[in-house]
């Protein structure tokens, strides 16, 4: 069976235009880890969070080789790293305030990943990397809904100009920015980024990052 690559299968989600567009994002499963602080701090929470979710994700991907094949399993490319970002006190996100960052680091999972599969991967990860705090990871269905997204080209620190394009488009098209809105299930809508480039390998000017903002219609 052909290996599934979500980036190729769902190009509307993972290959947006260089100008803002409206998109309805379907519910997806993610392994998530919450944290605070500057993601560039090598001694901070962020590197450990990323290591944790990747270790979980590869344990699930490689599960048939370890004697466990989840029901409905298929081979796939591990999707790109994603992040939800906001500031301490729920202030509007801005790239310049890195020390005040709050974040959820996350990796999408195939639909066959159930609680049973997650807890199986937890036990594998516990043996493989006992130094990681496994209690921070969770499996969650993320229903993002109506959004505006754009492809950002270049370093992360240049994001404000791209975010401004998104915010202007939202107003021009009769939508309202829905960041920080609390949903009926208690979830809070956030500034969302999807990292298509590895910053340790790509030149800053060649990096690609999807920027996605939740929106609502400004008028009923």
C-alpha positions in Angstrom: 0.0 0.0 0.0 1.3 3.5 -0.9 2.6 5.5 2.0 0.1 8.4 2.8 1.6 11.9 2.9 -1.0 14.3 4.3 0.9 17.3 2.8 0.3 15.9 -0.7 -3.1 14.4 0.0 -4.5 17.6 1.5 -2.9 20.4 -0.4 -5.5 22.9 0.5 -4.5 22.5 4.2 -0.7 22.2 3.8 0.1 24.2 0.7 -1.7 27.6 1.0 -1.2 30.5 -1.4 1.1 33.4 -0.7 -2.0 35.5 -0.2 -4.6 35.0 2.6 -7.4 32.6 1.9 -10.4 31.3 3.9 -10.5 27.6 4.7 -12.6 25.3 6.8 -10.4 22.9 8.8 -11.9 19.5 9.6 -11.4 17.9 13.0 -8.0 16.1 13.3 -6.2 14.1 16.0 -3.0 15.5 17.6 -0.5 14.6 20.2 -0.1 17.8 22.2 2.2 19.2 24.9 1.6 22.6 26.6 4.4 24.8 27.8 5.7 28.3 28.4 8.8 30.3 27.5 11.1 31.2 24.6 11.3 28.3 22.1 14.9 29.2 21.4 16.0 28.6 24.9 17.9 25.3 24.7 17.3 24.7 28.5 13.7 25.6 28.3 10.5 23.6 28.0 10.1 23.8 24.2 12.9 21.4 23.1 11.7 18.7 25.5 8.1 19.1 24.3 9.1 18.7 20.7 11.3 15.6 21.5 8.4 14.1 23.4 5.8 14.4 20.7 8.1 13.2 18.0 9.1 10.2 20.2 5.4 9.4 20.7 4.6 9.9 17.0 7.4 7.7 15.7 6.5 5.0 18.2 3.0 4.9 16.7 4.3 5.0 13.1 6.7 2.1 13.7 4.3 0.1 15.9 4.0 -2.9 13.5 7.7 -3.4 13.8 7.3 -3.6 17.5 4.7 -6.3 17.5 1.6 -4.1 17.6 -0.5 -3.2 14.6 -3.4 -0.9 15.4 -6.7 -1.6 13.7 -6.9 0.3 10.5 -3.2 1.0 10.4 -1.6 2.3 7.2 1.9 3.6 6.5 2.3 7.3 6.4 4.7 10.2 6.5 4.9 11.9 9.9 3.2 15.3 9.4 5.0 18.6 10.1 5.3 20.1 13.5 2.6 22.6 14.5 2.2 25.1 17.3 -0.5 27.2 18.9 0.8 30.4 20.4 -0.3 33.1 22.8 1.1 35.4 25.5 1.0 35.3 29.3 -2.3 36.9 30.4 -3.9 36.0 27.0 -2.5 39.1 25.4 -2.5 39.0 21.5 0.4 37.0 20.2 3.5 38.9 18.9 6.7 37.3 17.8 8.9 39.9 19.6 7.7 38.8 23.1 9.3 35.4 23.2 9.9 35.2 26.9 6.2 35.6 27.5 5.2 32.9 25.1 2.6 30.2 26.0 2.3 27.5 23.5 0.9 24.1 22.6 3.3 22.1 20.5 1.6 19.3 18.5 1.8 16.7 15.8 -1.1 15.4 13.7 -1.9 11.7 14.0 -3.8 9.4 11.6 -7.4 8.7 12.4 -6.6 5.1 13.5 -4.8 6.5 16.6 -7.1 5.8 19.5 -6.6 6.1 23.3 -5.5 2.5 23.2 -2.8 3.2 20.6 -1.7 6.3 22.5 -1.3 4.5 25.8 0.6 1.7 24.0 3.0 4.4 22.6 3.3 5.8 26.1 4.6 2.5 27.5 7.1 2.3 24.6 8.2 5.8 25.1 8.6 5.3 28.8 11.1 2.5 28.2 12.9 4.3 25.3 13.3 7.7 26.9 12.5 7.5 30.7 13.9 11.0 31.2 11.0 12.6 29.4 7.9 13.7 31.4 5.3 11.6 29.7 2.5 13.1 31.8 2.7 16.3 29.7 1.5 14.6 26.5 -2.1 14.0 25.5 -4.1 12.8 22.5 -6.8 15.3 21.5 -9.2 15.9 18.7 -8.7 19.5 17.5 -11.7 21.0 15.7 -10.2 24.2 14.4 -13.1 25.2 12.1 -13.2 28.4 10.0 -9.8 30.1 9.5 -7.8 32.3 7.3 -4.3 31.1 6.4 -1.3 32.1 4.3 2.2 30.8 3.5 4.9 32.8 5.2 8.3 32.8 3.5 11.4 33.7 5.5 12.5 33.7 9.1 10.1 33.6 12.0 11.0 37.1 13.1 9.6 38.5 9.9 6.1 37.1 10.6 4.5 40.4 11.7 4.2 41.7 8.2 2.5 38.4 7.1 0.2 38.5 10.1 -0.7 42.1 9.2 -1.7 40.9 5.7 -3.9 38.2 7.3 -5.6 40.7 9.7 -6.3 43.2 6.9 -7.8 40.4 4.7 -10.0 39.3 7.5 -11.5 42.8 7.9 -11.8 43.3 4.1 -13.7 40.1 3.6 -16.2 40.7 6.3 -14.8 38.4 9.0 -13.7 39.0 12.5 -10.5 37.7 14.1 -11.6 35.0 16.6 -8.3 34.5 18.4 -8.8 34.1 22.2 -12.5 33.2 21.8 -13.5 30.4 24.2 -15.5 27.7 22.5 -18.4 25.8 24.1 -16.1 22.8 24.9 -13.8 25.1 26.8 -11.1 25.2 24.1 -9.6 28.6 23.2 -8.9 29.6 19.6 -5.2 30.6 19.0 -2.6 31.9 16.5 -1.5 28.7 14.7 1.7 27.9 12.8 2.7 24.8 10.8 6.4 24.4 10.2 7.2 23.1 6.7 11.0 23.7 7.0 13.6 22.5 9.4 15.3 25.6 10.8 18.5 23.6 11.5 18.8 22.8 7.8 17.0 25.5 5.7 18.4 29.0 5.1 16.3 31.5 6.9 15.2 33.2 3.7 14.0 29.8 2.3 11.9 28.7 5.2 8.1 28.1 4.8 5.6 28.5 7.6 1.8 28.3 7.4 0.2 31.0 9.5 -3.4 30.4 10.4 -5.9 32.6 12.3 -9.3 31.5 13.4 -12.2 33.7 12.2 -15.9 34.1 12.5 -18.3 36.0 10.3 -18.5 39.6 11.5 -22.3 39.7 10.9 -24.8 36.9 11.3 
